[in-house]
Amino acid sequence: MIAQTATKLKGFTPQLKQVLSRPFLSPVSPFRLQGPAAEDGDRFTVYFTQSRRDILRAQRLRFRIFSDEYGAQIKAPFGLDRDRFDKHCLHLLVRDNDTGELVGYTRILTQERIAKTGGFYSAGEFDLGNLARLPGRVAEVGRTCIHKDYRSGAAISLLWAKIVQFALEEGIDYLIGCASLALGDDYDCQAICDTVRDKHLSEDSLRVMPRVPVPAGMLRAGGSTRMPPLLKAYLRLGADICGEPCWDAEFNCLDFLVLMPLERLPARYLQHFTQPRSGRGERLSRAI
């Protein structure tokens, strides 16, 4: 892995090389970082897991957030949001050490595993043909969710720190994923879509086509023009939006296909992502 990372460094600027040449933590070991509310010891643990118990807890958290909060019409026996991709993904969790509660989650599907799934999850929403020509390794981030009481804190920042560390250590060149705009929330969906078109679209050669375009007249004007937290985090990290959103009726949202080249990560974020230290989560959450 270190050799793969060293090869990737050749394409980066001297400043980024200096940051990335430091050793990374193992992606299969618990990664403990201090969050903003910590006083004695670490507030959060961010870790990959293959534990059936942990994955069931994550699927239950997903269901609560997507169904109860966002109004998704999920067919979910036993209150678990799960699909055929779960058994092929790497599962990344954030735990509050003060309460033991699971407060954040995402999953990663690497390019090597899509032979068993028939493709990335996002290929069900978009024609990804143009992205097949990307010169490097691609991994998909999906089902990201944060407990409602932790969305203004460090949890999402620490989750992203671990995702980026994993991607760099594994020699992944691009991250893709769907960033959602919930229609049931107080968002000015029309204004947000206009902002994405004006400022954040990828080059034409990397555009994707939604399999279910947004129906005419569906987008509501009025409400908050702020970006949803996950979409905002992607854009702050240098990601592009690869075209028009897909309408996901089951999840009652618009999904944007996001493409994030790792070599475009700003150096100031890489400093945070690759150097665990006291209070890092709090500073990174303000940066993102």
C-alpha positions, 0 to 999 in steps of 0.5 A: 500500500505504501508503494502504491501511495508513493507512486501516486505522489509523482502526480502531485505538487511538492506541497501535497507530496510533503503532506501525503508522504507521511504514513497513514493509519491502517483502514481496518483498525479503529481510528480514534480522534477527538471531537469538539465536545471531548474533555477527557479522552476521545469523543468519537471512534471512526472505524471500518467493520465487518461485524454483523452486529455493527452492520445491523446497527448501521442498517437500522440507523440508515432506515431511521434517517432515510424513512422517518426523517426524509420520508423515503418509502423503503421496503424494509423488513425489521426496520433495516435499510439494506440492499444487495450491495451491502455484502460487497461494501466496506462499512465505515462507522462513527461511534460516540464514545460517551454514549456508545451510540452509532452516530454516523455511517457510510459504505465504500464499494471499490472497483474490484468488487463491482464484478459481483454487484454488476456495477456501482450502485449509482449506475442504477440512477445514471448512465456512467459510460463517460466515467468508464474512461477515467484513467485510474481506480474509482471507488463509490461512497454511498448511503452516508448518513449522520444522526440528527443531533451530530450534523453541525459537529465533527462527526461528518468531518471525521468520517470524511477524514477516514474516507480520504485516508483510506482512498489515498492509502489504497491508491484510489484516484477518484471517488464517486457517489450520489449526494441527495437533496431531500424534497421533504426538507426546507430547501429551495430546490430550484435555487440549489439546482441553479447554483450547481449548474452555474458553478459546479458542473464537470467538463462535458466529457465527464457528464452522466445522464440521469435514468429518471430526469426530474419531472417538469414543475417538480422543483419547489422555489422558496425555503433555504438556499443553503446546500445540504451538508453532504453536498456542501462537503463534496463541493468544498473538497473540490468535487464536480457535479456530473450533470443533471440530477436523478429523481429518486421517488423511493427516497423522495429526493434528487440525487446528484452524481458527484466526482471527486479526483483525489489529486484536487483535494486542497492542501489545507484539508489534506493537512487535517485529513492525514494528521490526527491530533487533538481538536482536529475534528472541530477545526475540520468541521469549521473548514468544511 
